[in-house]
């Protein structure tokens, strides 16, 4: 029995007793708060942080929003990186070198993969994505994801170099370099266009892309080992680029053109041909374009009997080895690279998908008539060397090509130098050379 | 006791100055690159041998020096002229003084982007103007002859105000009665400039020269944004080359060697300057 009379009301407690009770109440309150807090903490969604170049951060915003709605326990947060491709890599590398990268996923250019993997920054994806993660990809999109047997990335969109041409000026696109020159000269003589052909001639990665597909068309090959720049075909391809400027088919300013400058010139109706990526298609149909509805797309020119090349420039997601929650990161990677996500990117932005199912979908093709061309380009893709030293190999090539385009060095000498310098690099690094 | 009082400052200096140099010296004796999995592997003097035979390093050294000498020279001349103008009293001087500072206040990146647009071929305003005159447009950033001048132009535009401000401060330290006495003796203004202003301004000119040369020899952001080092690497600076090696090629051993090599070149240049001055003083 409890003696109720013995239970004294508040007022009858001595000052010491009151303090003890107060302390107990406070302690209880604090314990409850801690408990509640830790429960809330534990059920808080896991955050997957992704670094993307600004344009992709914008275009994938809709996918991220859907994902976050559908996954209460996961949250993707995209960091909007710089606009320029290499600046994004610089940012990512800075954070990785400091040893405490805030990102779980990186949206990377295909050429970065080997470098990042060799530096030990990426998580091997084998085992995370089922037995055949690359099977749904179109054949041209499969290459570049697996290096020496290890899977490092999954592509979100394909990118390939294309030749844009004006349907209001000519009936059929040129097939060979000589035809491109002849048609350009004729159209320029007739005063229909100021320039024949605009492309990317600035000393940067885009110049290597321009050259790579042309090299294929001239019968050469920049091998995966990094060799092949000193070949006669390479000299012919470089000479052709220089001649475009000498003959006035391309403006001298092309030596400082990146994609936006080429697009600007072509969009203004100044040129008959342009080399660019698939993204340009949608831009050219916009209200600012003077050539909307007068443009078609084909593969880069090639000499008779040689394959038409399209430089592969795909963007893919990789998980960083330092990610504290790789499972969540892989979940986000799957959602962003999956069929539903890619379909929406194709529908909304005209990106090129990487999945066979989407290329073969008649409804999607009806909506995006460019898809068959993109698919055939994807079948002719040429890969840049898959080598941890690729950035340096490309830098060697860019430097020599830039001196050819500006008329500083003769093409044969420049390509000989490029070949020698790459060979030296490969030998010094213990890769390639002598093979 | 005095050493104890100086110890904190000395320690700080050691930490921020000596430690990086020692670390870089060590790094320059290692192969630490993407090919070694970013782990240091001792290679002796291989990086230094490569540096001596690296034509690109020497080309960049010449280009960096050319850029620094021409742009700093121009900045001193123009800065002096502007300072003289702003030193005179005239209506609206205060406004002009603050306006002059505007280019200096702009971040280099923003300023470089601006110049990239101004010099755009054929859509930039300068080429628009040339076209208006019936002249052909000039590929400022696409020609090896013009691109480095474009970099000099942009740099001069931005940093002349800094030099002008330093020299103006110096001019205001010169007592006015010197000029009054000089005028009473029948001296002409031009003589005043040569006999009073310039000699008394010498320490300020020296400071401006040191500041600007140090900055110009390390030029990086302007070149990166304006030209990216192109065309044909004709505007590449030593700092940009070292940056490419570290951040793009992930070759930290060679990048450290490039930085130290640059440091050694600068030390040699500074030493030569000091020796030349001593020799001149001794012979005077």
Interface residues (C-beta under 8 A of the other chain):
Chain A: X86 X89 X90 X93 X94 X115 X118 X119 X120 X201 X202 X203 X204 X251 X252 X253 X254 X255 X256 X264 X388 X389 X391 X392 X395 X398 X399 X402 X403 X405 X406 X408 X409 X429 X430 X431
Chain B: X33 X34 X35 X37 X38 X56 X121 X122 X123 X137 X139 X141 X142 X143 X144 X227 X228 X229 X230 X231 X232 X233 X234 X244 X247 X248 X249 X250 X251
